[in-house]
């Protein structure tokens, strides 16, 4: 009996902490899920500010545990503890202020998400307490428990994070339809409101899903025009993606810079004057838009380079002697005045280029409103103005260098810092695709019919009893990005009249290898686990993987049947590839692939892994700045595409393709902003930045094969 009891106690010593561990893990996941939900439902600036104050007060109230012994009435009610009563009063007052600021309840989803986060945090605290109690018991101090406690404590700290809009990206979101397309089709409605600002958070877009279905809409970089012509235009060089439930409305903050300083900003809360111009000649145009798409595109590219230039200069320490110490204020000033001073922008907007005297007038006006300036103060102010304008000119020059980029067109927003000590500049990061949003897809159609594969029978490959399989190659051009030209391959079938098959599908599998210059680095990259491809598929480099658009599959009412690649051991699973119209071939649909690690930004994870493994230098020490250099990544994707009859199910044959993408990069160096400027110059720390320069791709076909 004693042995049985001992065995039972031993079993419980393992079971109980595992239950607490599972609870803590689930609660931590709920905290992050609620944060994400709050981030996707951020309300107007004023409403958000009050809601954040309410959340902070409520968190404080949750953390204030009433002491029954401190109840002055002697009833031992923990709620009567003066400290708890005070915390409750502050939460109630904050809720009252939040309700007052939001009479229309537009911030309700945001508040609900924050409440869910607080509830998950309470549950996490209970699980955490249980885990800590187990540490003092036999067999309780295990590595699993210690790791669980560490992870739970980190999750509780994350509750303090204030939800903000997702990090800006200078890269247009790919895959989802854009605002202009959805408005033209009547699927969404948009209302724009000004904020009264000239840079930073310049506007809010209120987007309403008018359909009975969920949809995802891409908000590309854009120009926000003043439709009346009475107010400022804004360049918003940041892309993001918004998911909307049926009939849901979300408010999306837009960040940008004013283009014409001779006009007032759109007033705070003023609705309807700002018009969206996506700078896309193929997209539907708003009738109130006055700027041609080509001019809008030029404005976006110039302003994007100014943002990138300001980031790089600030990281290098070039702004340290500005009279403003706030990093964001420094960037705002140089970007704004560099924009206003640029004659190319003035030529389009009609506003006269700003000068140093204009800057001086603005500064004087601000200071003289507080009273007359003594001569000594005026002297210091003039010195500060000289410094500001010097940095504005430096930003302008750096921006033009980025535009030229050694004679090649560098895609906007593709600078990437690989040093652990210096994070990548905020406007240059690209968001990871969010769960539930559309996956990237090949660029829009060209009208050119695919070129048949040499050696294939004229008219297609005969599939007895089914029809003809066709294979071809071509080029996919992205009208939104003239630098984005991709080799593509096409697979489709023309069905014979005597076919008894009730549907056909293509299943694709891929094995990806990578070279850094002439050295194979596949195994090095694979050491860090799976990696996301350009379409968001999780790949194991150097091994066969199922390759398909998982987001496309989610949209289908009936989940399509998966297949394992014939002969694979262990089995390699894939869903059918989404069928798409074949270029220049009316009525034909099939598999189209134009993989691209360059313009989608998927290369950043490759570069990060190589830098962390010492294959790309992250920092150097020395007196002299290291010279610029270049390197190449060659990504070879070996594909196998199997054609299946769905019903009755049968494998009909397969094709093999090799897709080679060559990515060129530039490596530059700048002083670490964290370095001690009094340090011996021989000990100066230089950090590297990788810039994507160009992408070249080609595809070759192997023979058509019978299924095993």
C-alpha angles and dihedrals in degrees: 000000000000089000091052092049091048090050091049092050090048091051092049090050087064100035099049097053090045090055090049089046091053091047092050091049092050093046092049089052090051090052091055092043091053091048090053090049090051091048090054092051102046109157130209116310097257094045092047092052092056093043090052090051089051091050091050092050092047091050089052090050091051090051092050104087110196116235112222090206090062095057102121090206092060093234090116091232107158089207089064093061103120091230091053092045091052092049090050092049091053092050091049091049092049091050090051091052091047092050090049092052093049111043091157092053093232088147094055096105090048092051092046091053092050090049089052089051092052091048091051089049091054090053090046090054090055092050090046091053090052091050092050091050090054091058089072095053130083110280089005099110096077128148089243092057093046091050091046091053091048092050092046092051089051090051091051090052089052088062086073091061112110109224112245133177112281116276113282119257125197088206121092113242112250131213104026121088114259130242094260093053094048093046091050091051092049094241096120138025123213133202119184125205130188125229100203091245128123098204136018115020096020102158148002125227115208105204121191125192105223095188136085091237133072114255140183120221127195116221102204127196105285150168114246103210127198100242092201092049089227097102140047126291117223133209110217106188096179128100128203140161127234126199116206129192118218109300091352120148124209132182113222119195113223121211121203150118132266115251103195119040094187090077132061122255119257103271123253110277093004107146134209104014098097115082124196117238111181093188088234116130092198095052123088110273124225109241089226093056115110102179117087112236091246091057091045090051091051092050091050094050094048093048093045090056090051092054090049092046092051091050094050093045093049091049090052092054095249093134098051095108095049112122088240119074100189106099094216092048090052092054093043092054097048094042093047097048094040087055094048092046096050110107091203090062092044091053090059099039097038092230115131114251112262120244138200089263089057090054090048092052091052093049093045091049092052094049098040090056085070094051141287117321117236114230092253092052091047090053092054091045091053090051089051091050090051090053093047094050091046089057091045090055090045090053091049092051093046091049091054090049089054091049091052096038097182093317095308128102109250112206111245116263098013101122111116128186113215099189118110090214096054116045120217112273109273100237090050099057120101119219119240110246110270120236109262096025124113116274122237114273135191117284118273122287126285117206095234114112114235116263112245117248111258110254096024114123114265108260094023142292112304115242103186113233093008114056137249129329115213131201128187148155133226146142126273114210121198108215090201093058121033089195091060106088116145137187108237138190128210133204124182143144134229107211122226121228093244094055114128093190117116096209144343133226139182121226117198132200127182140195113196126199128180135206126195102212099314098336123097108233099170095114091046091054093044092059089077093058132240120359131202116246125216090276094047097257116147108241135188103213116232093021136083115270136180107253119199141122102270092186091054088053092052091058094058116098093220116045106237119234117262124225133204117229107260111256095013116140115213090029116260110213129207139167121225117280115253111259115240134181113270114238115257092355109105114217095007121121131176146112118335121179129181103160114198127183092169113060093029090059093235088130091074093079090049091052092046093052093047091049092049089051092051096250093116116038115245101183143002135192125223148096097265127062110251113247121257116261141178135226138180134224115203111197115192117193115192109200133195115191119191123199114216135186104223098206118049084023114233139144108239103184143302142239130212123212134178116209117191120191119187115200121193121205139183122218117207133174136222135173114269109254089220095059120117104248090209090059119116106272092235087065096051113135118226121194125202132234123197118212122194109230109175147334129222123184140182136177133208127189128223123207126294110258136203115240115261 
